[in-house]
């Protein structure tokens, strides 16, 4: 699916520890126009999840996002790197080791998920919070 514009969702989620968190999900598909307004969305964030498609990832774009987030947010914000579409892992161009290596290099939590099948979605939020 191609995102044109900004896809936005709100969700409340109860974690394993009993804590309930409110999650705002904004999917910009890394579109260039989003750079100019993105800092407004970081304000007040406790965690930011950067998701890449394991079939097609340009980590240089991800590095730009991480740099901007670190520049525009407090040091307490948790930034996580997530590889999506593990249900298509046999088609993937980015293997788990590449994603994990980048996350380790940048000191970020790392997980792989399948949004389509729901694999590791709840575990990812439990891991971050």
N, C-alpha and C positions, 0 to 999 in steps of 0.2 A: 504494500500500500504506500502511495506517495502522499506526503503531507504537504498541502499548500496552505500557507498561513500558519496559525498557531493552534494546536489542539490542546484543550485545557480540561482537566477533570479534578474534582474534589473527592476525597475519600477519607473516612475515619476507619481506623484499623486498631484492633486490640492485639497487642503483642503477647508473646509467651509469658513475659514477666508481669502481665496484668495491666500494664500501662496502655492507655489509649492515645494514639497520635492522630493528628489531622494532617493529611497529606494533600498537597497541591501538586498536580502533575501537569507540566507544560512541555509539550513536544514541539520543538521548532524544526526538527530534522536538520539541525545545524545550518539553517539558511542564513546567508550573509546579512540580510536586513535585520535579523534579530539581535546582532551584536550591539547596535546602537541603543536598544531599549532594555537589554537583558539585565543590566545592573539594577534596574528598578525592581526586578523580580527576586533578586538575591536578598534584598533588605529583609531582615527578620528571620531568615532561614536558619534552621539548625542543622540541616543536611542537604546536600545537593548530590544527586545521582546522575552520572554521565553514562549514557548507554550507547554502546556501539553494536552494529550488526556484524556478527562473526563472518558473514559471507562477503562483506565489503567494507573494510575499515581503512581510513586514512588517519593514522595516529597523529600526524602533524596538526590536523584540525583539532583533535582531542587535546593536544598539548596547548594550543591557543586558548581553548575554553578553560582549562585548568589554570593557566596563567592569569587570565582575566578574573576568574572567580577568586583566586587567592589575593589578587590586587584589590578587589571590590568588596570583600567580606571580612568578617572578623576571623581571628585565628581559631576560634572555637567551632567553626562550621566544619562538619564532617563531609568530605568529598569522597564519593565512592565511584569506582569504575566497574561497570557491569557489561558483560558480553551477552547479547540477546540472540535468540534463534538457535539454541542448542539442539532443538528438535531437527535442525537441518545441518547438524555438525558434519555429515559426510560431504556436504557442499561447501563447507567453510574454507575461507582463505586465511583466517586468523585463528591459529590454534590456541588452546588454553594457555600454553606456556608463554606465548607472546603477550597476551593480556595480563597474565600474572606477573611477568617480568616488568612490564611497564608500571603496573600498580605498585609493585615492590620498590622500584626505582624512585617513584614519587611519594611513597609512604601512604598509599591509599588502600582502603579495604577493597577486595575484589571478589566477585562472584560471577557465575554464569547462570542464565535463566532461559526459560522459554515463555514468553508472554502469551503465545498462542495456546500452549498446553498448561500453563500455570506452574510449571516446574520451577522451584526455588524462589518464587515470588515472595511468599510470606517469610521464608527463611532469610531472604535478603534484608527485609525491614527489621526483623529480629536482630540480625547481625549488626546493622548500622546503629540502631537505637539501643 
